[in-house]
Amino acid sequence: MVALVRAAQRGEHRAWDALYERHVRLVHGVLLARVPRDVVADLVQDVFLQAFRRARDVRDPAAFPAWLAAVARRRAADWRRRRRDTEELQEDCPAVAA
């Protein structure tokens, strides 16, 4: 796997394909534990896009799975912070006194 990570850091697309295939289930599981199922697929893609852009940040290629899992955890946390549950106010909603 170290050779794959190094190849991916050099921009070799086949290496990225192989890393994706090896680690997509890990990323999916990390996200599934933290966000609703209906957003997981999109976030998996976001995680791998971030990983592709930041691949040179990986100092120890052997630690790639842990690094990727951390990227997934941060992406889930970002999604949860940005999510807003909103409810439309009704016309007859009483005003709250300040």
All heavy atoms as an XYZ file, in Angstrom:
799
protein
N       0.822     -1.194      0.000
C       0.000      0.000      0.000
C       0.867      1.259      0.000
O       0.465      2.269     -0.560
C      -0.928      0.008      1.197
C      -1.830      1.203      1.133
S      -2.829      1.578      2.542
C      -1.725      1.490      3.877
N       2.016      1.224      0.614
C       2.895      2.388      0.644
C       3.226      2.842     -0.771
O       3.189      4.032     -1.083
C       4.181      2.080      1.457
C       5.197      3.188      1.312
C       3.824      1.857      2.926
N       3.497      1.890     -1.645
C       3.811      2.233     -3.031
C       2.614      2.882     -3.722
O       2.783      3.825     -4.511
C       4.254      0.983     -3.792
N       1.409      2.409     -3.421
C       0.205      3.019     -4.004
C       0.039      4.468     -3.547
O      -0.294      5.343     -4.344
C      -1.042      2.229     -3.595
C      -1.410      1.027     -4.422
C      -2.630      0.337     -3.824
C      -1.673      1.411     -5.857
N       0.261      4.699     -2.271
C       0.112      6.062     -1.747
C       1.139      6.978     -2.392
O       0.817      8.092     -2.823
C       0.226      6.081     -0.205
C       0.244      7.514      0.318
C      -0.924      5.295      0.423
N       2.365      6.513     -2.477
C       3.397      7.341     -3.114
C       3.071      7.613     -4.583
O       3.271      8.731     -5.080
C       4.755      6.677     -2.957
C       5.249      6.773     -1.529
C       6.705      6.428     -1.400
N       7.111      6.652     -0.028
C       7.747      5.759      0.718
N       8.062      4.581      0.211
N       8.072      6.046      1.956
N       2.563      6.608     -5.267
C       2.169      6.798     -6.667
C       1.012      7.793     -6.762
O       0.991      8.653     -7.650
C       1.786      5.461     -7.291
N       0.067      7.696     -5.851
C      -1.061      8.632     -5.836
C      -0.569     10.052     -5.554
O      -1.059     11.014     -6.155
C      -2.083      8.204     -4.795
N       0.409     10.185     -4.667
C       0.961     11.507     -4.379
C       1.634     12.115     -5.604
O       1.688     13.333     -5.737
C       1.956     11.420     -3.219
C       1.283     11.188     -1.888
C       2.268     10.971     -0.760
O       3.297     10.303     -0.917
N       1.960     11.530      0.394
N       2.116     11.266     -6.485
C       2.721     11.746     -7.740
C       1.651     12.043     -8.795
O       1.967     12.493     -9.891
C       3.699     10.710     -8.293
C       4.958     10.552     -7.475
C       5.987      9.697     -8.197
N       5.502      8.363     -8.534
C       5.625      7.276     -7.752
N       6.215      7.374     -6.571
N       5.175      6.104     -8.164
N       0.400     11.753     -8.478
C      -0.694     12.054     -9.393
C      -1.096     10.913    -10.305
O      -1.819     11.138    -11.274
N      -0.674      9.713    -10.001
C      -1.026      8.566    -10.837
C      -2.471      8.141    -10.550
O      -2.793      7.705     -9.457
C      -0.055      7.421    -10.592
C       1.362      7.756    -11.032
C       2.338      6.626    -10.802
O       1.900      5.449    -10.699
O       3.540      6.919    -10.718
N      -3.308      8.270    -11.564
C      -4.744      8.024    -11.389
C      -5.067      6.560    -11.086
O      -6.002      6.287    -10.337
C      -5.527      8.508    -12.610
C      -5.480      9.993    -12.746
N      -6.186     10.834    -11.924
C      -4.790     10.797    -13.596
C      -5.948     12.084    -12.251
N      -5.095     12.097    -13.262
N      -4.324      5.646    -11.642
C      -4.593      4.229    -11.349
C      -4.335      3.922     -9.878
O      -5.033      3.104     -9.282
C      -3.756      3.320    -12.233
C      -4.245      3.327    -13.647
C      -3.479      2.387    -14.505
N      -3.878      2.597    -15.888
C      -3.824      1.684    -16.799
N      -3.361      0.493    -16.522
N      -4.217      1.951    -18.019
N      -3.360      4.585     -9.294
C      -3.091      4.405     -7.869
C      -4.272      4.929     -7.047
O      -4.691      4.297     -6.075
C      -1.796      5.113     -7.469
N      -4.821      6.074     -7.467
C      -5.998      6.610     -6.770
C      -7.188      5.672     -6.892
O      -7.933      5.482     -5.926
C      -6.365      7.995     -7.299
C      -5.639      9.058     -6.557
C      -4.661      9.862     -7.039
C      -5.793      9.391     -5.183
N      -4.210     10.670     -6.026
C      -4.883     10.411     -4.884
C      -6.608      8.910     -4.156
C      -4.767     10.975     -3.625
C      -6.492      9.470     -2.890
C      -5.585     10.486     -2.635
N      -7.355      5.103     -8.065
C      -8.444      4.147     -8.249
C      -8.297      2.977     -7.280
O      -9.270      2.545     -6.651
C      -8.470      3.620     -9.685
C      -8.863      4.681    -10.700
O      -9.394      5.737    -10.298
O      -8.622      4.448    -11.903
N      -7.078      2.475     -7.159
C      -6.827      1.336     -6.270
C      -7.037      1.733     -4.809
O      -7.622      0.964     -4.025
C      -5.411      0.804     -6.471
N      -6.577      2.914     -4.419
C      -6.776      3.372     -3.038
C      -8.263      3.559     -2.743
O      -8.736      3.231     -1.652
C      -6.002      4.657     -2.775
C      -4.497      4.505     -2.681
C      -3.818      5.868     -2.628
C      -4.114      3.659     -1.463
N      -8.987      4.087     -3.709
C     -10.434      4.240     -3.539
C     -11.080      2.881     -3.300
O     -11.858      2.715     -2.345
C     -11.039      4.929     -4.772
C     -12.534      5.084     -4.678
C     -13.082      6.209     -4.081
C     -13.400      4.101     -5.170
C     -14.463      6.359     -3.979
C     -14.767      4.246     -5.078
C     -15.298      5.362     -4.482
O     -16.654      5.498     -4.370
N     -10.783      1.924     -4.147
C     -11.376      0.588     -4.011
C     -11.031     -0.047     -2.666
O     -11.870     -0.704     -2.058
C     -10.924     -0.324     -5.155
C     -11.523      0.053     -6.490
C     -13.041      0.024     -6.501
O     -13.645     -0.906     -5.922
O     -13.634      0.938     -7.100
N      -9.829      0.154     -2.200
C      -9.398     -0.445     -0.935
C     -10.024      0.217      0.287
O     -10.201     -0.426      1.310
C      -7.879     -0.358     -0.786
C      -7.144     -1.328     -1.630
C      -5.678     -1.294     -1.289
N      -4.953     -2.216     -2.141
C      -3.727     -2.594     -1.920
N      -3.056     -2.133     -0.883
N      -3.136     -3.434     -2.733
N     -10.314      1.512      0.175
C     -10.695      2.260      1.378
C     -12.093      2.866      1.347
O     -12.491      3.499      2.327
C      -9.662      3.357      1.647
C      -8.290      2.818      1.862
N      -7.950      2.053      2.958
C      -7.187      2.888      1.100
C      -6.687      1.697      2.867
N      -6.198      2.191      1.747
N     -12.845      2.661      0.296
C     -14.172      3.253      0.228
C     -15.085      2.723      1.333
O     -15.883      3.477      1.897
C     -14.809      3.090     -1.176
C     -15.145      1.647     -1.476
C     -16.017      4.004     -1.323
N     -14.953      1.463      1.681
C     -15.801      0.913      2.751
C     -15.452      1.526      4.102
O     -16.340      1.773      4.928
C     -15.677     -0.599      2.792
C     -16.326     -1.249      1.561
C     -16.250     -2.733      1.591
N     -17.000     -3.218      2.747
C     -17.120     -4.469      3.093
N     -16.533     -5.403      2.372
N     -17.823     -4.825      4.131
N     -14.173      1.778      4.342
C     -13.747      2.439      5.582
C     -14.386      3.822      5.686
O     -14.989      4.173      6.707
C     -12.220      2.559      5.619
C     -11.645      3.512      6.669
C     -11.769      2.905      8.055
C     -10.201      3.846      6.348
N     -14.257      4.599      4.637
C     -14.811      5.954      4.629
C     -16.330      5.907      4.774
O     -16.914      6.669      5.562
C     -14.390      6.701      3.341
C     -15.135      8.021      3.193
C     -12.887      6.919      3.331
N     -16.964      5.010      4.060
C     -18.419      4.861      4.144
C     -18.839      4.550      5.579
O     -19.788      5.138      6.100
C     -18.868      3.757      3.179
C     -20.349      3.643      3.050
N     -21.100      2.847      3.879
C     -21.206      4.237      2.189
C     -22.370      2.957      3.536
N     -22.461      3.784      2.514
N     -18.141      3.639      6.226
C     -18.476      3.267      7.602
C     -18.287      4.410      8.584
O     -19.119      4.620      9.476
N     -17.196      5.146      8.439
C     -16.945      6.295      9.321
C     -18.080      7.301      9.176
O     -18.613      7.803     10.173
C     -15.583      6.953      9.002
C     -15.450      8.306      9.673
C     -14.438      6.032      9.410
N     -18.458      7.585      7.947
C     -19.521      8.564      7.715
C     -20.880      8.055      8.164
O     -21.663      8.799      8.766
C     -19.559      8.944      6.237
C     -18.340      9.721      5.738
C     -18.363      9.821      4.224
C     -18.256     11.092      6.380
N     -21.150      6.796      7.892
C     -22.443      6.216      8.252
C     -22.687      6.272      9.760
O     -23.823      6.416     10.207
C     -22.515      4.774      7.752
C     -23.874      4.103      7.756
C     -24.886      4.915      6.957
C     -23.758      2.703      7.195
N     -21.624      6.206     10.528
C     -21.747      6.280     11.984
C     -22.012      7.701     12.473
O     -22.369      7.893     13.629
C     -20.475      5.750     12.639
N     -21.873      8.697     11.572
C     -21.934     10.088     12.018
C     -22.974     10.965     11.332
O     -23.306     12.033     11.849
C     -20.561     10.727     11.837
C     -19.545     10.180     12.820
C     -18.138     10.605     12.468
N     -17.211     10.247     13.520
C     -16.730      9.017     13.717
N     -17.113      8.033     12.943
N     -15.892      8.776     14.708
N     -23.442     10.555     10.168
C     -24.400     11.387      9.431
C     -25.539     10.515      8.921
O     -25.408      9.288      8.861
C     -23.717     12.125      8.254
C     -22.618     13.062      8.739
C     -23.182     11.157      7.225
N     -26.656     11.127      8.516
C     -27.771     10.334      7.975
C     -27.372      9.577      6.708
O     -26.569     10.056      5.902
C     -28.834     11.391      7.656
C     -28.496     12.556      8.503
C     -27.005     12.542      8.641
N     -27.954      8.435      6.560
C     -27.648      7.543      5.436
C     -27.816      8.227      4.080
O     -27.043      7.981      3.154
C     -28.562      6.317      5.516
C     -28.351      5.297      4.425
C     -29.262      4.100      4.573
N     -29.028      3.325      5.769
C     -28.110      2.362      5.881
N     -27.353      2.071      4.867
N     -27.968      1.691      7.007
N     -28.796      9.115      3.956
C     -29.072      9.714      2.645
C     -28.015     10.710      2.181
O     -28.014     11.101      1.009
C     -30.462     10.360      2.618
C     -30.612     11.502      3.601
O     -30.013     11.444      4.693
O     -31.348     12.447      3.296
N     -27.094     11.111      3.032
C     -26.031     12.035      2.609
C     -24.666     11.357      2.521
O     -23.699     11.965      2.071
C     -25.944     13.280      3.516
C     -27.230     14.076      3.454
C     -25.582     12.914      4.927
N     -24.587     10.104      2.930
C     -23.299      9.405      2.991
C     -22.622      9.330      1.628
O     -21.417      9.616      1.505
C     -23.454      8.007      3.619
C     -22.192      7.178      3.453
C     -23.808      8.130      5.099
N     -23.328      8.962      0.593
C     -22.706      8.790     -0.725
C     -22.045     10.081     -1.203
O     -20.915     10.051     -1.711
C     -23.734      8.301     -1.739
N     -22.739     11.199     -1.028
C     -22.149     12.479     -1.437
C     -20.913     12.806     -0.615
O     -19.912     13.300     -1.142
C     -23.159     13.613     -1.306
C     -24.246     13.564     -2.358
O     -24.034     12.916     -3.407
O     -25.314     14.167     -2.131
N     -20.972     12.538      0.680
C     -19.840     12.848      1.540
C     -18.650     11.936      1.271
O     -17.499     12.367      1.403
C     -20.247     12.801      3.012
C     -21.276     13.862      3.436
C     -21.564     13.758      4.926
C     -20.815     15.253      3.070
N     -18.906     10.689      0.896
C     -17.807      9.788      0.513
C     -17.038     10.422     -0.643
O     -15.797     10.472     -0.629
C     -18.325      8.383      0.126
C     -17.245      7.582     -0.584
C     -18.806      7.636      1.365
N     -17.753     10.922     -1.622
C     -17.099     11.557     -2.758
C     -16.323     12.805     -2.317
O     -15.211     13.049     -2.782
C     -18.121     11.913     -3.838
C     -18.810     10.709     -4.435
C     -17.841      9.674     -4.963
O     -16.907      9.994     -5.679
N     -18.053      8.426     -4.597
N     -16.915     13.579     -1.413
C     -16.230     14.761     -0.891
C     -14.921     14.385     -0.197
O     -13.906     15.056     -0.359
C     -17.103     15.513      0.110
C     -18.255     16.255     -0.525
O     -18.303     16.346     -1.771
O     -19.112     16.747      0.232
N     -14.968     13.326      0.602
C     -13.777     12.887      1.329
C     -12.668     12.506      0.357
O     -11.511     12.919      0.515
C     -14.100     11.712      2.285
C     -12.832     11.045      2.802
C     -14.961     12.199      3.435
N     -12.998     11.736     -0.669
C     -11.963     11.327     -1.610
C     -11.471     12.499     -2.458
O     -10.285     12.556     -2.802
C     -12.437     10.158     -2.473
C     -12.271      8.852     -1.763
C     -13.324      8.274     -1.081
C     -11.036      8.210     -1.735
C     -13.161      7.075     -0.403
C     -10.864      7.018     -1.056
C     -11.922      6.446     -0.384
N     -12.322     13.450     -2.729
C     -11.881     14.646     -3.438
C     -10.898     15.441     -2.573
O      -9.850     15.876     -3.047
C     -13.076     15.504     -3.836
C     -12.772     16.747     -4.652
C     -12.043     16.388     -5.950
C     -14.052     17.497     -4.956
N     -11.229     15.608     -1.297
C     -10.314     16.277     -0.371
C      -9.001     15.519     -0.276
O      -7.926     16.125     -0.269
C     -10.924     16.373      1.029
C     -11.780     17.554      1.263
C     -12.180     17.652      2.724
O     -12.307     16.652      3.427
N     -12.377     18.859      3.183
N      -9.083     14.213     -0.161
C      -7.873     13.394     -0.048
C      -7.013     13.555     -1.296
O      -5.781     13.659     -1.200
C      -8.241     11.930      0.174
N      -7.624     13.575     -2.450
C      -6.895     13.748     -3.705
C      -6.154     15.090     -3.709
O      -4.992     15.168     -4.075
C      -7.873     13.656     -4.876
C      -7.228     13.818     -6.215
C      -6.468     12.789     -6.761
C      -7.386     14.992     -6.935
C      -5.875     12.929     -8.011
C      -6.793     15.144     -8.181
C      -6.033     14.110     -8.710
N      -6.847     16.117     -3.264
C      -6.253     17.464     -3.250
C      -5.146     17.607     -2.211
O      -4.243     18.413     -2.384
C      -7.330     18.506     -2.997
C      -8.283     18.667     -4.151
C      -9.358     19.664     -3.816
N     -10.244     19.854     -4.955
C     -11.472     20.314     -4.848
N     -11.968     20.643     -3.670
N     -12.214     20.455     -5.927
N      -5.267     16.870     -1.113
C      -4.323     17.031     -0.004
C      -3.392     15.835      0.166
O      -2.787     15.667      1.222
C      -5.116     17.247      1.277
C      -5.932     18.526      1.247
C      -6.709     18.782      2.528
N      -5.965     18.423      3.701
C      -6.500     17.841      4.776
N      -7.777     17.541      4.795
N      -5.775     17.559      5.824
N      -3.248     15.026     -0.832
C      -2.456     13.792     -0.728
C      -1.022     14.054     -0.272
O      -0.429     13.231      0.438
C      -2.447     13.055     -2.055
N      -0.487     15.171     -0.635
C       0.900     15.465     -0.243
C       1.036     15.738      1.244
O       2.148     15.760      1.764
C       1.434     16.619     -1.062
C       1.493     16.184     -2.519
C       2.293     17.069     -3.373
N       2.319     16.410     -4.695
C       2.470     17.022     -5.803
N       2.647     18.305     -5.821
N       2.468     16.362     -6.940
N      -0.073     15.942      1.944
C      -0.044     16.126      3.394
C       0.269     14.832      4.139
O       0.610     14.873      5.322
C      -1.382     16.666      3.916
C      -1.670     18.081      3.435
O      -0.760     18.726      2.870
O      -2.806     18.542      3.632
N       0.135     13.704      3.468
C       0.379     12.408      4.105
C       1.890     12.218      4.197
O       2.566     11.992      3.199
C      -0.262     11.250      3.318
C       0.030      9.909      3.981
C      -1.747     11.466      3.168
N       2.410     12.311      5.416
C       3.859     12.182      5.606
C       4.301     10.729      5.636
O       5.367     10.397      5.149
C       4.266     12.874      6.908
C       4.102     14.360      6.846
C       4.630     15.038      8.099
N       4.155     16.404      8.121
C       3.477     16.928      9.113
N       3.201     16.219     10.173
N       3.079     18.173      9.045
N       3.469      9.884      6.253
C       3.791      8.469      6.378
C       2.777      7.682      5.556
O       1.636      7.507      5.989
C       3.742      8.042      7.846
C       4.017      6.574      8.055
O       4.389      5.876      7.080
O       3.852      6.103      9.202
N       3.161      7.218      4.379
C       2.204      6.497      3.526
C       1.558      5.290      4.204
O       0.428      4.945      3.887
C       3.050      6.071      2.328
C       4.146      7.081      2.267
C       4.447      7.402      3.714
N       2.243      4.685      5.164
C       1.662      3.541      5.873
C       0.471      3.971      6.738
O      -0.375      3.149      7.087
C       2.716      2.853      6.729
N       0.415      5.250      7.071
C      -0.669      5.770      7.906
C      -1.836      6.294      7.067
O      -2.748      6.917      7.610
C      -0.135      6.877      8.811
N      -1.832      6.040      5.771
C      -2.886      6.551      4.900
C      -4.294      6.195      5.363
O      -5.162      7.076      5.391
C      -2.662      6.085      3.450
C      -3.703      6.583      2.506
C      -3.660      7.885      2.026
C      -4.745      5.768      2.095
C      -4.628      8.363      1.151
C      -5.718      6.229      1.221
C      -5.659      7.530      0.747
N      -4.575      4.942      5.749
C      -5.953      4.640      6.184
C      -6.387      5.480      7.391
O      -7.521      5.981      7.420
C      -5.910      3.153      6.532
C      -4.771      2.620      5.735
C      -3.763      3.732      5.693
N      -5.502      5.670      8.348
C      -5.850      6.488      9.519
C      -6.046      7.945      9.121
O      -6.968      8.618      9.601
C      -4.760      6.372     10.577
N      -5.197      8.439      8.239
C      -5.319      9.812      7.748
C      -6.643      9.997      7.012
O      -7.358     10.977      7.229
C      -4.131     10.127      6.837
C      -4.168     11.479      6.213
C      -3.769     12.659      6.776
C      -4.627     11.801      4.893
N      -3.944     13.690      5.884
C      -4.470     13.195      4.722
C      -5.136     11.048      3.846
C      -4.821     13.833      3.541
C      -5.486     11.689      2.669
C      -5.323     13.069      2.530
N      -6.988      9.038      6.163
C      -8.234      9.100      5.407
C      -9.445      9.044      6.334
O     -10.423      9.774      6.142
C      -8.278      7.966      4.382
C      -9.409      7.993      3.372
C      -9.365      9.271      2.534
C      -9.327      6.769      2.476
N      -9.385      8.216      7.360
C     -10.480      8.142      8.335
C     -10.631      9.474      9.064
O     -11.759      9.920      9.332
C     -10.235      7.011      9.329
N      -9.521     10.136      9.362
C      -9.585     11.448     10.006
C     -10.219     12.477      9.080
O     -11.009     13.321      9.524
C      -8.188     11.896     10.443
N      -9.895     12.424      7.806
C     -10.521     13.316      6.819
C     -12.035     13.077      6.817
O     -12.824     14.021      6.816
C      -9.925     13.112      5.416
C     -10.713     13.887      4.360
C      -8.452     13.521      5.385
N     -12.442     11.822      6.857
C     -13.872     11.480      6.868
C     -14.551     11.989      8.139
O     -15.659     12.530      8.076
C     -14.055      9.974      6.721
N     -13.904     11.825      9.284
C     -14.490     12.324     10.540
C     -14.654     13.841     10.507
O     -15.685     14.380     10.935
C     -13.644     11.898     11.727
C     -13.785     10.430     12.071
C     -13.133     10.098     13.403
N     -11.707     10.376     13.411
C     -10.762      9.531     12.994
N     -11.102      8.342     12.528
N      -9.498      9.862     13.048
N     -13.643     14.539     10.001
C     -13.740     16.002      9.917
C     -14.843     16.430      8.948
O     -15.576     17.390      9.204
C     -12.403     16.604      9.486
C     -11.388     16.683     10.614
C     -10.191     17.538     10.240
N      -9.516     17.076      9.044
C      -8.563     16.147      9.028
N      -8.187     15.564     10.149
N      -7.988     15.797      7.889
N     -14.982     15.716      7.838
C     -16.030     16.059      6.865
C     -17.411     15.852      7.475
O     -18.317     16.658      7.273
C     -15.872     15.222      5.589
C     -16.865     15.560      4.514
C     -16.707     17.021      4.068
N     -17.773     17.413      3.172
C     -18.862     18.097      3.557
N     -19.005     18.498      4.808
N     -19.790     18.401      2.681
N     -17.574     14.774      8.252
C     -18.855     14.533      8.928
C     -19.134     15.641      9.940
O     -20.273     16.130     10.033
C     -18.836     13.169      9.609
N     -18.129     16.044     10.684
C     -18.303     17.118     11.669
C     -18.668     18.426     10.977
O     -19.542     19.165     11.453
C     -17.040     17.281     12.505
N     -18.026     18.713      9.853
C     -18.357     19.919      9.090
C     -19.811     19.880      8.624
O     -20.528     20.878      8.718
C     -17.459     20.061      7.860
C     -16.032     20.428      8.206
O     -15.770     20.838      9.358
O     -15.169     20.282      7.311
N     -20.235     18.730      8.123
C     -21.612     18.603      7.653
C     -22.584     18.844      8.803
O     -23.577     19.563      8.639
C     -21.853     17.219      7.043
C     -23.236     17.080      6.506
C     -23.661     17.414      5.262
C     -24.384     16.608      7.208
N     -25.009     17.166      5.140
C     -25.479     16.674      6.325
C     -24.592     16.125      8.506
C     -26.755     16.289      6.700
C     -25.872     15.744      8.875
C     -26.935     15.827      7.971
N     -22.299     18.281      9.949
C     -23.215     18.431     11.089
C     -23.272     19.875     11.570
O     -24.331     20.353     11.976
C     -22.796     17.499     12.219
C     -23.019     16.035     11.818
C     -22.626     15.086     12.884
N     -23.604     15.190     13.953
C     -23.342     14.897     15.215
N     -22.155     14.473     15.554
N     -24.270     14.999     16.130
N     -22.154     20.583     11.543
C     -22.147     21.991     11.958
C     -22.951     22.858     11.004
O     -23.604     23.809     11.421
C     -20.715     22.521     12.009
C     -20.039     22.327     13.330
C     -18.777     23.155     13.407
N     -17.790     22.757     12.419
C     -16.907     21.786     12.579
N     -16.895     21.084     13.693
N     -16.039     21.504     11.633
N     -22.881     22.552      9.724
C     -23.551     23.381      8.717
C     -25.021     23.053      8.540
O     -25.765     23.841      7.973
C     -22.833     23.241      7.380
C     -21.473     23.857      7.421
C     -20.782     23.738      6.116
N     -19.468     24.327      6.222
C     -18.406     23.859      5.625
N     -18.494     22.795      4.843
N     -17.248     24.440      5.772
N     -25.425     21.897      8.997
C     -26.813     21.472      8.834
C     -27.711     22.319      9.723
O     -27.415     22.560     10.879
C     -26.951     20.001      9.213
C     -28.296     19.449      8.851
C     -28.420     18.035      9.298
N     -29.261     18.061     10.474
C     -29.206     17.202     11.446
N     -28.335     16.245     11.444
N     -30.022     17.279     12.462
N     -28.765     22.748      9.176
C     -29.727     23.545      9.929
C     -31.099     22.893      9.781
O     -31.603     22.748      8.673
C     -29.811     24.959      9.379
C     -28.515     25.716      9.372
C     -28.376     26.510     10.640
N     -27.358     27.525     10.552
C     -26.082     27.328     10.800
N     -25.655     26.137     11.089
N     -25.222     28.321     10.743
N     -31.677     22.522     10.902
C     -33.057     22.056     10.867
C     -33.937     23.293     10.966
O     -33.856     24.045     11.925
C     -33.348     21.117     12.042
C     -32.703     19.758     11.864
O     -32.524     19.344     10.710
O     -32.388     19.124     12.878
N     -34.735     23.518      9.968
C     -35.592     24.693      9.961
C     -37.044     24.270      9.874
O     -37.368     23.189      9.387
C     -35.257     25.621      8.776
O     -35.435     24.892      7.567
C     -33.833     26.139      8.868
N     -37.863     25.132     10.351
C     -39.295     24.896     10.322
C     -39.958     26.196      9.916
O     -39.608     27.260     10.426
C     -39.762     24.490     11.726
C     -40.952     23.600     11.725
C     -41.253     23.110     13.132
O     -40.428     22.382     13.688
O     -42.318     23.492     13.628
N     -40.872     26.126      8.993
C     -41.565     27.324      8.549
C     -42.527     27.787      9.628
O     -43.271     26.990     10.209
C     -42.317     27.033      7.253
C     -42.842     28.280      6.603
C     -43.364     27.987      5.213
O     -42.755     27.168      4.516
O     -44.386     28.587      4.864
N     -42.504     29.082      9.911
C     -43.419     29.652     10.899
C     -44.807     29.786     10.300
O     -44.963     30.125      9.122
C     -42.925     31.023     11.367
C     -41.625     31.019     12.156
C     -41.208     32.456     12.465
C     -41.780     30.220     13.432
N     -45.797     29.545     11.110
C     -47.186     29.665     10.692
C     -47.631     31.117     10.824
O     -47.115     31.874     11.635
C     -48.079     28.760     11.539
C     -47.686     27.303     11.509
C     -47.756     26.730     10.107
O     -48.698     26.981      9.363
N     -46.751     25.951      9.738
N     -48.608     31.488     10.030
C     -49.148     32.867     10.067
C     -49.679     33.225     11.447
O     -49.552     34.345     11.891
C     -50.272     33.018      9.024
C     -49.800     32.958      7.594
C     -49.079     34.222      7.169
O     -49.406     35.312      7.679
O     -48.189     34.105      6.316
N     -50.283     32.267     12.113
C     -50.911     32.554     13.403
C     -49.959     32.299     14.581
O     -50.389     32.188     15.712
C     -52.189     31.744     13.574
C     -51.920     30.236     13.491
O     -50.804     29.847     13.102
O     -52.841     29.464     13.812
N     -48.694     32.264     14.327
C     -47.702     32.031     15.372
C     -47.636     33.266     16.266
O     -47.410     34.385     15.783
C     -46.341     31.753     14.736
S     -45.056     31.437     15.951
N     -47.804     33.090     17.572
C     -47.756     34.259     18.470
C     -46.324     34.793     18.573
O     -45.354     34.041     18.512
C     -48.225     33.707     19.809
C     -47.972     32.251     19.732
C     -48.074     31.866     18.283
N     -46.207     36.100     18.706
C     -44.894     36.740     18.857
C     -44.374     36.459     20.253
O     -45.129     36.327     21.215
C     -45.026     38.241     18.636
N     -43.083     36.373     20.362
C     -42.443     36.156     21.661
C     -42.059     37.511     22.217
O     -41.389     38.295     21.545
C     -41.190     35.257     21.513
C     -40.492     35.097     22.841
C     -41.577     33.913     20.934
N     -42.469     37.784     23.430
C     -42.133     39.060     24.067
C     -40.666     39.059     24.449
O     -40.146     38.095     24.987
C     -43.007     39.284     25.292
N     -39.996     40.166     24.182
C     -38.560     40.263     24.474
C     -38.316     40.711     25.890
O     -39.036     41.243     26.594
C     -37.887     41.229     23.509
